[in-house]
Amino acid sequence: MYLNTNKTKYKIITAKSFFKRLFGLMGKENINYGMLFPKCNSVHTFFMKENIDIIGLDENNEVIYKYENLSKNKVIKINNERKNTSILEMPQNSTKKIRIGTILIFENN
């Protein structure tokens, strides 16, 4: 699956297994892809090698919150009036042009 943003096409990996959800982008360097966490409302950045951007999506893939350039050793718990259904972790500074209210469209190619 892919996401086009800032004129860059990012590969998106869906974290479906327990271990993919547990480790996410932890320990990765030179991150050039994103990771989607379905049915998720919290993020930690322990053991991260790089800062990341975080986007919260509702059931329609509408952006309902975002954190840019989130540093390591943080925990983010999402308490939003709108139901958060997924979290998208992206390389740092890759989401600058994405605004709250934007509907993200994921492509299969």
Secondary structure, 3 states (H helix, E strand, C coil): CEEEECCEEEEEEECCCHHHHHHCCCCCCCCCEEEEEECCCEEECCCCCCCEEEEEECCCCEEEEEEEEECCCCEEECCCCCCCCEEEEEECCCCCCCCCCCECCEECC
